[in-house]
Amino acid sequence: MTLADREWRLIREESWEGPLNMALDEIAAETAAAGGPRTLRVYRWEPSTLSLGYRQDPDTVDWEFCDREGITVTRRPTGGGGIYHDSYGDVSYTIVAPADELPGDLMETYELLCAPIFDAFERMGVDARFTDEERPAIHQPACYLRELHPAHDVVADGRKGDDGGVPAKKISGNAQYRRKDAVIQHGSLKFSLDADRHLGVFDAPDATPAEFRDRVTTVDALSEVDRENAVRAVEEALADWADAEAGAWTDEELARARDHADAKFASEAWNRRREDPTA
C-alpha cells in the first residue's frame, strides 16, 4: 500500500495567526494518529510572524521591532533558526501522517515528503534541488543565514562555471517534528523577499540586507508566476502526490486548536522560556 492509498485531505491556503498555525499542525497529527485523515495544508501567516526554532535563545529577537511592526512571535516545535514569515512573501505548507506509515530513516522521509515540493517548483518554472554546496553561516539565529543542510535546504539559481560559478541560493527550508504516533513536516517557500524585515526581527544581526539577498532567492525573481498561481502550484502538487481530496477542519479541530494555541504557542513560557505549559 502506498501513501496515495490512504485517506488524505488537502486544506487549501488559509490565513491564521502564527500560534494557531503551529497548533493546527499538532491537532492534525492527533487526528491522523487517531485514524482520521492525513493532512496536507497550505497557509499564510496573518499577521506576519517570526517563528523561532525550538532551541533558539529569545535574546536573539528584537522584540521591540516585532512589537512596533505588528509581527507576531511564536516558537516552532522543530529546530533550526528563526524564520520571518511575511504574510505576502511566504507560502507555507505542512504534511502530517501517522509515524508507522513513513520511513524510520530521517533522510528517506525528507526525500519522500519533499517530492511534491520539488514538483511545485517545477510547475512554477523554478529549477530547485536539495543543496549540494557548503556555505558558512552568516548569522546563526536566522534560518536562511545558517549553514546549508543537504537533507532539508532547497536551493535554486546556481550556475556552474570554470571560475567556480555562482553559488545557488536558498529558496525553501523544511523541518520535521517526529512524534511517537505521527510525523509533521512543515516548510516555507519564499515567493518574494523583504530583506530589511527579515533581518529587522533579529537583535544586532551579523548581516546586511545585501548579504541576505546574496544568500536567498525567491519565486518571483526566477519565474513569471504570480502569487495566486504559485499557491495553486503547491496545492496541486500536494494533492496529486497523495491523491488527496479537498477538505476542511472540523469544528472540533478548530476549537481544540484555538485552545492549544492559547495554552502553548501564544504563551510567554513557550516563546520566552521554551517551557511547554501543556506538558
Backbone as CSV, one residue per row, in Angstrom:
resi,resn,N_x,N_y,N_z,CA_x,CA_y,CA_z,C_x,C_y,C_z
1,MET,0.854,-1.198,0.000,0.000,0.000,0.000,0.889,1.248,0.000
2,THR,0.557,2.212,-0.840,1.322,3.453,-0.924,0.608,4.553,-0.158
3,LEU,1.282,5.682,-0.010,0.657,6.810,0.685,-0.629,7.250,0.009
4,ALA,-0.654,7.155,-1.326,-1.840,7.588,-2.066,-3.030,6.664,-1.832
5,ASP,-2.797,5.479,-1.249,-3.905,4.582,-0.940,-4.588,4.937,0.375
6,ARG,-4.027,5.859,1.120,-4.607,6.265,2.395,-5.578,7.431,2.182
7,GLU,-6.275,7.784,3.247,-7.205,8.912,3.167,-6.456,10.208,3.475
8,TRP,-6.370,11.081,2.483,-5.703,12.371,2.638,-6.700,13.485,2.358
9,ARG,-6.569,14.569,3.096,-7.347,15.769,2.796,-6.373,16.914,2.511
10,LEU,-6.735,17.731,1.559,-5.979,18.937,1.246,-6.760,20.139,1.745
11,ILE,-6.154,20.885,2.647,-6.761,22.123,3.122,-6.063,23.271,2.404
12,ARG,-6.784,23.888,1.493,-6.208,24.934,0.646,-5.841,26.167,1.478
13,GLU,-5.068,27.058,0.873,-4.466,28.150,1.638,-5.476,28.912,2.484
14,GLU,-5.138,28.994,3.775,-5.896,29.777,4.733,-4.932,30.740,5.421
15,SER,-5.462,31.781,6.030,-4.660,32.737,6.793,-4.982,32.592,8.271
16,TRP,-3.937,32.358,9.066,-4.106,32.230,10.511,-2.971,32.971,11.211
17,GLU,-3.185,33.313,12.477,-2.111,33.849,13.299,-1.061,32.762,13.543
18,GLY,0.171,33.206,13.832,1.268,32.269,13.995,1.012,31.168,15.012
19,PRO,0.590,31.479,16.255,0.343,30.420,17.224,-0.701,29.406,16.759
20,LEU,-1.727,29.885,16.052,-2.767,28.968,15.597,-2.237,28.078,14.470
21,ASN,-1.383,28.617,13.599,-0.785,27.769,12.567,-0.024,26.603,13.185
22,MET,0.757,26.859,14.230,1.508,25.788,14.868,0.587,24.817,15.606
23,ALA,-0.462,25.346,16.227,-1.405,24.478,16.936,-2.149,23.565,15.958
24,LEU,-2.522,24.095,14.800,-3.243,23.280,13.820,-2.393,22.102,13.349
25,ASP,-1.086,22.294,13.212,-0.210,21.178,12.847,-0.324,20.056,13.876
26,GLU,-0.298,20.398,15.157,-0.333,19.367,16.185,-1.713,18.717,16.286
27,ILE,-2.762,19.477,16.062,-4.108,18.889,16.059,-4.261,17.943,14.867
28,ALA,-3.699,18.321,13.711,-3.740,17.431,12.546,-3.013,16.125,12.835
29,ALA,-1.915,16.195,13.595,-1.185,14.984,13.966,-2.032,14.090,14.859
30,GLU,-2.750,14.690,15.799,-3.629,13.902,16.661,-4.737,13.236,15.852
31,THR,-5.280,13.960,14.879,-6.335,13.408,14.024,-5.820,12.217,13.229
32,ALA,-4.643,12.375,12.610,-4.080,11.288,11.808,-3.751,10.074,12.667
33,ALA,-3.191,10.300,13.841,-2.815,9.190,14.720,-4.031,8.436,15.239
34,ALA,-5.171,9.132,15.337,-6.397,8.509,15.840,-7.188,7.807,14.744
35,GLY,-6.619,7.728,13.533,-7.295,7.032,12.443,-8.053,7.937,11.492
36,GLY,-7.978,9.228,11.699,-8.623,10.169,10.798,-7.775,10.432,9.575
37,PRO,-8.172,11.377,8.748,-7.416,11.645,7.520,-6.042,12.218,7.804
38,ARG,-5.099,11.885,6.918,-3.810,12.552,6.925,-4.029,13.930,6.307
39,THR,-3.208,14.885,6.672,-3.485,16.264,6.272,-2.354,16.846,5.437
40,LEU,-2.740,17.516,4.359,-1.882,18.397,3.577,-2.492,19.784,3.700
41,ARG,-1.679,20.754,4.090,-2.250,22.092,4.210,-1.285,23.133,3.670
42,VAL,-1.856,24.214,3.110,-1.106,25.374,2.630,-1.666,26.568,3.382
43,TYR,-0.782,27.454,3.839,-1.290,28.526,4.700,-0.406,29.764,4.659
44,ARG,-1.033,30.870,5.080,-0.356,32.161,5.250,-0.280,32.473,6.734
45,TRP,0.610,33.374,7.066,0.773,33.854,8.434,0.228,35.285,8.474
46,GLU,-0.881,35.459,9.181,-1.532,36.773,9.236,-1.860,37.111,10.685
47,PRO,-1.157,38.088,11.272,-0.153,38.958,10.642,1.170,38.228,10.414
48,SER,2.091,38.922,9.746,3.420,38.357,9.534,3.999,37.906,10.870
49,THR,4.764,36.809,10.823,5.190,36.149,12.052,6.656,35.753,11.991
50,LEU,7.345,35.897,13.108,8.667,35.308,13.288,8.482,34.007,14.038
51,SER,8.812,32.878,13.399,8.770,31.594,14.100,10.187,31.240,14.543
52,LEU,10.338,31.005,15.848,11.633,30.667,16.415,11.859,29.163,16.352
53,GLY,13.117,28.764,16.152,13.451,27.361,16.269,13.287,26.902,17.711
54,TYR,13.062,25.613,17.910,12.732,25.085,19.231,13.762,25.464,20.293
55,ARG,15.041,25.418,19.938,16.085,25.691,20.925,16.622,27.130,20.855
56,GLN,15.978,27.978,20.094,16.516,29.315,19.874,16.408,30.196,21.115
57,ASP,17.471,30.927,21.383,17.526,31.848,22.505,16.630,33.055,22.206
58,PRO,15.658,33.364,23.056,14.777,34.517,22.795,15.525,35.845,22.785
59,ASP,16.733,35.879,23.363,17.504,37.122,23.348,18.016,37.471,21.952
60,THR,17.906,36.535,20.995,18.318,36.825,19.621,17.248,37.606,18.868
61,VAL,16.101,37.833,19.490,14.969,38.515,18.845,14.976,39.994,19.216
62,ASP,14.680,40.841,18.256,14.449,42.259,18.535,12.955,42.407,18.833
63,TRP,12.610,42.215,20.087,11.204,42.214,20.478,10.541,43.568,20.246
64,GLU,11.285,44.644,20.437,10.717,45.975,20.222,10.374,46.181,18.751
65,PHE,11.256,45.732,17.856,10.974,45.856,16.420,9.714,45.067,16.067
66,CYS,9.631,43.826,16.543,8.474,42.992,16.217,7.186,43.620,16.734
67,ASP,7.234,44.164,17.961,6.048,44.797,18.529,5.663,46.049,17.734
68,ARG,6.646,46.839,17.383,6.387,48.080,16.640,5.832,47.785,15.248
69,GLU,6.335,46.731,14.611,5.915,46.413,13.246,4.707,45.482,13.188
70,GLY,4.166,45.101,14.346,2.995,44.224,14.362,3.306,42.800,13.940
71,ILE,4.517,42.334,14.225,4.949,40.991,13.849,4.781,40.059,15.046
72,THR,3.986,39.018,14.881,3.799,38.027,15.934,5.063,37.187,16.079
73,VAL,5.351,36.749,17.292,6.472,35.834,17.529,5.938,34.573,18.185
74,THR,6.259,33.420,17.623,5.904,32.147,18.235,7.057,31.180,18.024
75,ARG,7.085,30.131,18.820,8.160,29.137,18.721,7.644,27.877,18.036
76,ARG,8.431,27.340,17.112,8.075,26.088,16.460,8.468,24.899,17.348
77,PRO,7.851,23.747,17.134,8.337,22.538,17.798,9.508,21.914,17.052
78,THR,9.908,22.494,15.927,11.030,21.999,15.141,12.256,22.873,15.367
79,GLY,13.420,22.335,15.057,14.670,23.033,15.313,15.006,24.055,14.239
80,GLY,16.263,24.489,14.265,16.733,25.472,13.303,16.639,26.892,13.831
81,GLY,16.861,27.838,12.945,16.841,29.246,13.316,15.492,29.880,13.072
82,GLY,15.414,31.155,13.410,14.181,31.891,13.245,13.882,32.188,11.781
83,ILE,12.604,32.186,11.439,12.158,32.474,10.074,11.097,33.569,10.130
84,TYR,11.330,34.636,9.393,10.315,35.673,9.250,9.370,35.246,8.133
85,HIS,8.121,34.993,8.489,7.102,34.569,7.527,6.278,35.790,7.133
86,ASP,6.629,36.384,6.007,5.897,37.542,5.523,4.522,37.092,5.027
87,SER,3.484,37.839,5.379,2.129,37.402,5.036,1.894,37.347,3.531
88,TYR,2.695,38.089,2.762,2.598,38.015,1.291,3.730,37.186,0.703
89,GLY,4.931,37.364,1.198,6.093,36.769,0.553,6.355,35.325,0.884
90,ASP,5.613,34.762,1.838,5.849,33.393,2.291,4.681,32.499,1.865
91,VAL,4.982,31.325,1.323,3.980,30.285,1.071,4.389,29.087,1.924
92,SER,3.559,28.730,2.893,3.908,27.651,3.820,3.028,26.431,3.586
93,TYR,3.570,25.277,3.953,2.837,24.016,3.801,3.139,23.125,4.996
94,THR,2.267,22.163,5.243,2.508,21.108,6.232,1.979,19.793,5.680
95,ILE,2.719,18.725,5.941,2.290,17.358,5.633,2.278,16.592,6.952
96,VAL,1.166,15.925,7.258,1.033,15.179,8.502,0.524,13.776,8.198
97,ALA,1.199,12.758,8.765,0.788,11.371,8.578,1.187,10.560,9.803
98,PRO,0.542,9.411,10.037,0.955,8.544,11.139,2.409,8.102,10.978
99,ALA,3.110,7.983,12.079,4.537,7.656,12.035,4.794,6.295,11.406
100,ASP,3.907,5.325,11.624,4.165,3.977,11.119,3.928,3.849,9.619
101,GLU,3.472,4.904,8.965,3.278,4.880,7.519,4.435,5.531,6.766
102,LEU,5.420,6.023,7.492,6.547,6.726,6.880,7.853,6.017,7.225
103,PRO,8.899,6.211,6.411,10.181,5.586,6.721,10.706,6.025,8.088
104,GLY,11.407,5.128,8.743,12.009,5.480,10.015,13.257,6.323,9.849
105,ASP,13.875,6.240,8.677,15.090,7.000,8.399,14.742,8.444,8.058
106,LEU,15.416,9.381,8.732,15.099,10.793,8.555,15.321,11.253,7.118
107,MET,16.458,10.894,6.529,16.771,11.333,5.167,15.756,10.786,4.171
108,GLU,15.374,9.517,4.340,14.385,8.931,3.428,13.053,9.663,3.535
109,THR,12.688,10.033,4.765,11.415,10.729,4.944,11.448,12.106,4.306
110,TYR,12.563,12.820,4.437,12.686,14.122,3.777,12.561,13.966,2.261
111,GLU,13.240,12.983,1.696,13.171,12.779,0.244,11.745,12.489,-0.195
112,LEU,11.030,11.677,0.587,9.658,11.326,0.251,8.732,12.537,0.356
113,LEU,8.799,13.257,1.461,7.841,14.332,1.706,8.183,15.627,0.976
114,CYS,9.429,15.762,0.527,9.775,16.946,-0.268,9.492,16.750,-1.754
115,ALA,9.159,15.516,-2.158,8.882,15.264,-3.575,7.807,16.201,-4.132
116,PRO,6.666,16.405,-3.451,5.670,17.329,-4.012,6.132,18.787,-4.007
117,ILE,7.061,19.130,-3.118,7.564,20.498,-3.099,8.423,20.755,-4.336
118,PHE,9.249,19.783,-4.717,10.024,19.928,-5.953,9.104,19.946,-7.170
119,ASP,8.029,19.164,-7.124,7.045,19.185,-8.206,6.418,20.578,-8.310
120,ALA,6.113,21.179,-7.161,5.525,22.525,-7.167,6.473,23.532,-7.792
121,PHE,7.757,23.468,-7.436,8.728,24.383,-8.038,8.796,24.168,-9.553
122,GLU,8.766,22.927,-9.979,8.808,22.657,-11.420,7.594,23.258,-12.118
123,ARG,6.422,23.147,-11.514,5.209,23.736,-12.092,5.320,25.257,-12.187
124,MET,6.107,25.861,-11.280,6.307,27.309,-11.303,7.434,27.721,-12.247
125,GLY,8.127,26.750,-12.814,9.232,27.067,-13.705,10.521,27.395,-12.975
126,VAL,10.660,26.880,-11.744,11.856,27.132,-10.936,12.649,25.840,-10.811
127,ASP,13.916,25.881,-11.169,14.793,24.713,-11.090,15.381,24.649,-9.680
128,ALA,14.748,23.878,-8.811,15.157,23.794,-7.406,15.653,22.389,-7.098
129,ARG,16.473,22.297,-6.044,17.050,20.999,-5.661,17.530,21.092,-4.216
130,PHE,17.762,19.918,-3.599,18.450,19.921,-2.319,19.855,20.466,-2.529
131,THR,20.347,21.205,-1.566,21.685,21.773,-1.719,22.758,20.682,-1.726
132,ASP,23.764,20.890,-2.542,24.947,20.018,-2.503,26.198,20.877,-2.330
133,GLU,25.987,22.122,-1.891,27.090,23.057,-1.720,27.203,23.470,-0.251
134,GLU,28.399,23.749,0.179,28.615,24.234,1.534,28.811,25.748,1.517
135,ARG,28.033,26.422,2.356,28.219,27.864,2.542,28.179,28.114,4.042
136,PRO,29.151,28.823,4.580,29.220,29.012,6.028,28.088,29.891,6.540
137,ALA,27.799,29.745,7.827,26.765,30.576,8.454,27.210,32.035,8.483
138,ILE,26.246,32.944,8.279,26.487,34.374,8.442,25.914,34.846,9.772
139,HIS,24.675,34.415,10.052,24.016,34.800,11.316,23.240,33.574,11.786
140,GLN,23.776,32.854,12.751,23.241,31.558,13.156,21.781,31.608,13.616
141,PRO,21.316,32.666,14.292,19.908,32.676,14.714,18.902,32.721,13.569
142,ALA,19.338,33.103,12.359,18.419,33.220,11.224,18.487,31.967,10.365
143,CYS,17.363,31.289,10.193,17.341,30.030,9.446,17.959,30.173,8.060
144,TYR,17.635,31.255,7.364,18.082,31.404,5.982,19.534,31.873,5.873
145,LEU,20.179,32.109,7.027,21.582,32.516,7.009,22.472,31.529,7.748
146,ARG,21.944,30.339,8.052,22.734,29.295,8.677,23.467,28.478,7.613
147,GLU,24.256,27.502,8.058,24.881,26.590,7.109,23.777,25.833,6.363
148,LEU,24.019,25.550,5.090,23.041,24.788,4.320,23.157,23.311,4.663
149,HIS,22.022,22.615,4.697,21.997,21.193,5.021,21.358,20.430,3.861
150,PRO,22.034,19.382,3.332,21.512,18.683,2.151,20.222,17.918,2.400
151,ALA,19.845,17.686,3.645,18.629,16.920,3.915,17.367,17.734,3.712
152,HIS,17.418,19.049,3.990,16.161,19.794,4.007,16.249,21.213,3.464
153,ASP,17.426,21.678,3.069,17.536,23.013,2.494,17.454,22.930,0.978
154,VAL,16.531,23.696,0.407,16.297,23.685,-1.035,16.848,24.969,-1.626
155,VAL,17.602,24.839,-2.711,18.256,25.985,-3.336,17.869,26.074,-4.807
156,ALA,18.148,27.237,-5.377,17.888,27.474,-6.799,18.830,28.576,-7.272
157,ASP,18.881,28.781,-8.588,19.567,29.932,-9.182,21.081,29.815,-9.209
158,GLY,21.653,28.639,-8.938,23.106,28.499,-9.026,23.543,28.188,-10.447
159,ARG,24.773,28.570,-10.795,25.301,28.277,-12.124,26.753,27.803,-11.989
160,LYS,27.067,26.694,-12.644,28.430,26.176,-12.627,29.256,26.866,-13.709
161,GLY,30.555,26.931,-13.480,31.433,27.537,-14.476,32.882,27.258,-14.161
162,ASP,33.752,27.540,-15.124,35.182,27.302,-14.923,35.751,28.150,-13.791
163,ASP,35.115,29.287,-13.519,35.602,30.168,-12.464,34.969,29.868,-11.113
164,GLY,34.295,28.726,-11.031,33.619,28.359,-9.793,32.125,28.594,-9.843
165,GLY,31.691,29.426,-10.810,30.272,29.654,-10.996,29.669,30.549,-9.936
166,VAL,28.347,30.541,-9.886,27.592,31.344,-8.928,26.913,30.397,-7.951
167,PRO,27.158,30.523,-6.646,26.530,29.613,-5.687,25.007,29.713,-5.739
168,ALA,24.364,28.574,-5.571,22.906,28.574,-5.507,22.443,29.276,-4.227
169,LYS,21.215,29.772,-4.263,20.655,30.494,-3.126,19.488,29.701,-2.540
170,LYS,19.318,29.821,-1.253,18.236,29.112,-0.580,16.891,29.719,-0.976
171,ILE,15.926,28.844,-1.238,14.589,29.298,-1.602,13.514,28.638,-0.746
172,SER,13.899,27.574,-0.029,12.929,26.880,0.813,13.643,26.170,1.945
173,GLY,13.038,26.237,3.131,13.514,25.479,4.278,12.421,24.542,4.753
174,ASN,12.811,23.351,5.225,11.847,22.342,5.638,12.325,21.698,6.935
175,ALA,11.394,21.295,7.767,11.762,20.695,9.046,10.729,19.643,9.428
176,GLN,11.173,18.680,10.242,10.285,17.615,10.698,10.200,17.577,12.206
177,TYR,9.021,17.253,12.672,8.749,17.023,14.085,8.200,15.608,14.172
178,ARG,8.992,14.701,14.722,8.616,13.291,14.758,8.082,12.947,16.147
179,ARG,6.764,12.883,16.257,6.125,12.417,17.481,6.140,10.888,17.514
180,LYS,5.751,10.323,18.640,5.710,8.869,18.746,4.682,8.286,17.785
181,ASP,3.583,9.006,17.565,2.477,8.465,16.791,2.282,9.124,15.434
182,ALA,2.986,10.209,15.140,2.772,10.922,13.877,4.013,11.734,13.518
183,VAL,4.107,12.070,12.242,5.194,12.914,11.738,4.588,14.175,11.149
184,ILE,5.151,15.315,11.547,4.770,16.606,10.983,5.968,17.133,10.206
185,GLN,5.782,17.399,8.918,6.806,18.134,8.170,6.197,19.441,7.705
186,HIS,6.869,20.535,8.031,6.392,21.816,7.530,7.561,22.581,6.923
187,GLY,7.213,23.520,6.078,8.257,24.287,5.405,7.698,25.547,4.794
188,SER,8.608,26.397,4.354,8.209,27.644,3.704,8.937,27.784,2.383
189,LEU,8.232,28.309,1.405,8.790,28.634,0.093,8.784,30.153,-0.001
190,LYS,9.922,30.718,-0.379,9.994,32.166,-0.485,9.446,32.597,-1.844
191,PHE,8.306,33.313,-1.804,7.760,33.854,-3.045,8.387,35.204,-3.358
192,SER,8.465,36.082,-2.354,9.123,37.375,-2.529,9.876,37.687,-1.244
193,LEU,10.694,38.731,-1.284,11.624,38.953,-0.190,11.716,40.423,0.198
194,ASP,11.569,40.682,1.493,11.859,41.993,2.072,13.006,41.766,3.044
195,ALA,14.246,41.929,2.562,15.423,41.590,3.360,15.520,42.425,4.619
196,ASP,15.090,43.683,4.564,15.176,44.541,5.750,14.320,44.001,6.887
197,ARG,13.132,43.540,6.571,12.268,42.992,7.619,12.761,41.624,8.072
198,HIS,13.280,40.827,7.160,13.854,39.531,7.538,14.956,39.706,8.577
199,LEU,15.772,40.726,8.412,16.857,40.971,9.353,16.399,41.781,10.562
200,GLY,15.394,42.632,10.371,14.954,43.517,11.434,14.409,42.793,12.654
201,VAL,13.897,41.567,12.458,13.327,40.832,13.583,14.400,40.304,14.534
202,PHE,15.673,40.342,14.120,16.756,39.825,14.956,17.495,40.960,15.642
203,ASP,17.989,40.671,16.837,18.748,41.651,17.593,20.190,41.671,17.096
204,ALA,20.635,42.808,16.565,22.011,43.001,16.091,22.462,41.888,15.143
205,PRO,21.776,41.691,14.017,22.176,40.625,13.085,23.545,40.871,12.476
206,ASP,24.299,39.788,12.267,25.636,39.874,11.673,25.562,39.799,10.150
207,ALA,24.670,40.557,9.563,24.500,40.530,8.111,23.800,41.810,7.680
208,THR,23.977,42.159,6.420,23.302,43.301,5.823,22.212,42.809,4.876
209,PRO,21.265,43.664,4.498,20.267,43.244,3.515,20.895,42.738,2.224
210,ALA,21.998,43.345,1.783,22.660,42.875,0.561,23.196,41.465,0.736
211,GLU,23.754,41.181,1.908,24.258,39.830,2.169,23.109,38.833,2.246
212,PHE,21.982,39.262,2.790,20.819,38.377,2.845,20.353,38.021,1.437
213,ARG,20.270,39.034,0.576,19.823,38.776,-0.796,20.837,37.930,-1.565
214,ASP,22.099,37.968,-1.167,23.112,37.133,-1.801,22.945,35.662,-1.427
215,ARG,22.247,35.389,-0.327,22.077,34.019,0.142,20.700,33.440,-0.144
216,VAL,19.739,34.302,-0.465,18.349,33.870,-0.585,17.770,34.348,-1.907
217,THR,17.003,33.470,-2.570,16.292,33.872,-3.779,14.815,33.558,-3.613
218,THR,14.025,33.949,-4.587,12.571,33.852,-4.468,11.946,33.396,-5.780
219,VAL,10.717,32.932,-5.663,9.983,32.506,-6.850,9.793,33.666,-7.815
220,ASP,9.435,34.844,-7.296,9.149,35.961,-8.210,10.410,36.499,-8.880
221,ALA,11.600,36.137,-8.363,12.838,36.536,-9.023,13.215,35.571,-10.141
222,LEU,12.659,34.359,-10.111,13.065,33.314,-11.051,11.959,32.891,-11.996
223,SER,10.751,33.406,-11.798,9.607,32.944,-12.580,8.641,34.098,-12.802
224,GLU,7.828,33.968,-13.844,6.798,34.966,-14.144,5.502,34.683,-13.396
225,VAL,5.442,33.594,-12.629,4.204,33.203,-11.965,3.860,34.213,-10.873
226,ASP,2.562,34.531,-10.722,2.138,35.417,-9.646,1.866,34.594,-8.392
227,ARG,1.589,35.271,-7.271,1.453,34.533,-6.022,0.263,33.580,-6.039
228,GLU,-0.842,33.997,-6.622,-2.019,33.135,-6.666,-1.700,31.820,-7.360
229,ASN,-0.991,31.895,-8.476,-0.660,30.676,-9.208,0.474,29.891,-8.548
230,ALA,1.328,30.572,-7.809,2.348,29.857,-7.039,1.671,29.000,-5.965
231,VAL,0.703,29.584,-5.275,-0.043,28.832,-4.265,-0.777,27.660,-4.912
232,ARG,-1.379,27.906,-6.061,-2.096,26.830,-6.753,-1.140,25.699,-7.138
233,ALA,0.074,26.052,-7.536,1.055,25.028,-7.896,1.393,24.147,-6.697
234,VAL,1.552,24.756,-5.525,1.844,23.985,-4.317,0.657,23.101,-3.955
235,GLU,-0.532,23.654,-4.000,-1.734,22.877,-3.661,-1.921,21.691,-4.611
236,GLU,-1.775,21.937,-5.894,-1.997,20.865,-6.865,-0.910,19.802,-6.791
237,ALA,0.325,20.205,-6.535,1.405,19.226,-6.404,1.174,18.333,-5.192
238,LEU,0.774,18.918,-4.078,0.477,18.131,-2.888,-0.695,17.186,-3.132
239,ALA,-1.752,17.698,-3.736,-2.939,16.877,-3.982,-2.625,15.713,-4.909
240,ASP,-1.883,15.976,-5.984,-1.546,14.906,-6.927,-0.639,13.867,-6.289
241,TRP,0.279,14.290,-5.450,1.227,13.388,-4.797,0.513,12.362,-3.918
242,ALA,-0.509,12.812,-3.192,-1.196,11.935,-2.251,-2.578,11.502,-2.720
243,ASP,-2.983,11.920,-3.925,-4.332,11.666,-4.415,-5.351,12.141,-3.374
244,ALA,-5.152,13.377,-2.919,-5.946,13.919,-1.819,-7.229,14.573,-2.325
245,GLU,-8.239,14.519,-1.474,-9.488,15.218,-1.711,-9.466,16.556,-0.980
246,ALA,-10.138,17.548,-1.547,-10.261,18.831,-0.857,-11.004,18.609,0.460
247,GLY,-10.494,19.216,1.516,-11.102,19.010,2.827,-11.084,20.280,3.643
248,ALA,-11.479,20.133,4.900,-11.544,21.285,5.806,-11.384,20.789,7.229
249,TRP,-11.056,21.722,8.118,-11.021,21.396,9.537,-12.430,21.159,10.045
250,THR,-12.585,20.271,10.999,-13.870,20.135,11.666,-13.997,21.245,12.717
251,ASP,-15.220,21.496,13.130,-15.418,22.498,14.178,-14.677,22.102,15.451
252,GLU,-14.645,20.810,15.752,-13.959,20.342,16.952,-12.455,20.583,16.839
253,GLU,-11.884,20.306,15.682,-10.454,20.526,15.497,-10.099,22.000,15.677
254,LEU,-10.898,22.877,15.090,-10.623,24.310,15.222,-10.732,24.775,16.666
255,ALA,-11.725,24.275,17.394,-11.875,24.663,18.792,-10.678,24.174,19.610
256,ARG,-10.279,22.927,19.385,-9.127,22.388,20.109,-7.860,23.142,19.745
257,ALA,-7.709,23.492,18.474,-6.511,24.214,18.042,-6.444,25.594,18.683
258,ARG,-7.567,26.280,18.775,-7.562,27.611,19.396,-7.190,27.512,20.877
259,ASP,-7.723,26.510,21.564,-7.364,26.316,22.967,-5.882,25.984,23.096
260,HIS,-5.385,25.137,22.199,-3.979,24.715,22.238,-3.057,25.889,21.915
261,ALA,-3.455,26.724,20.971,-2.652,27.901,20.624,-2.538,28.837,21.820
262,ASP,-3.658,29.072,22.510,-3.637,29.964,23.669,-2.787,29.395,24.798
263,ALA,-2.907,28.088,25.028,-2.219,27.469,26.157,-0.730,27.293,25.914
264,LYS,-0.343,27.085,24.646,1.054,26.766,24.365,1.720,27.810,23.475
265,PHE,1.325,27.903,22.228,2.104,28.640,21.238,2.007,30.156,21.370
266,ALA,1.030,30.655,22.098,0.957,32.093,22.343,1.439,32.457,23.745
267,SER,1.894,31.464,24.501,2.223,31.705,25.903,3.629,32.258,26.067
268,GLU,3.797,33.035,27.129,5.102,33.586,27.479,6.092,32.465,27.806
269,ALA,5.616,31.432,28.490,6.501,30.336,28.884,7.098,29.651,27.662
270,TRP,6.305,29.425,26.629,6.779,28.727,25.442,7.692,29.610,24.598
271,ASN,7.320,30.839,24.411,8.058,31.707,23.494,9.265,32.384,24.123
272,ARG,9.181,32.740,25.380,10.290,33.448,26.028,11.207,32.516,26.802
273,ARG,10.646,31.361,27.279,11.467,30.483,28.113,11.556,29.056,27.601
274,ARG,10.808,28.754,26.540,10.772,27.433,25.925,10.351,26.344,26.911
275,GLU,9.375,26.662,27.730,8.773,25.675,28.623,7.401,25.355,28.075
276,ASP,7.095,24.072,27.898,5.798,23.681,27.343,4.759,23.703,28.459
277,PRO,3.872,24.693,28.467,2.876,24.782,29.545,1.810,23.711,29.441
278,THR,1.741,22.991,28.318,0.724,21.932,28.159,1.274,20.565,28.529
279,ALA,2.576,20.467,28.835,3.173,19.152,29.131,2.729,18.645,30.492
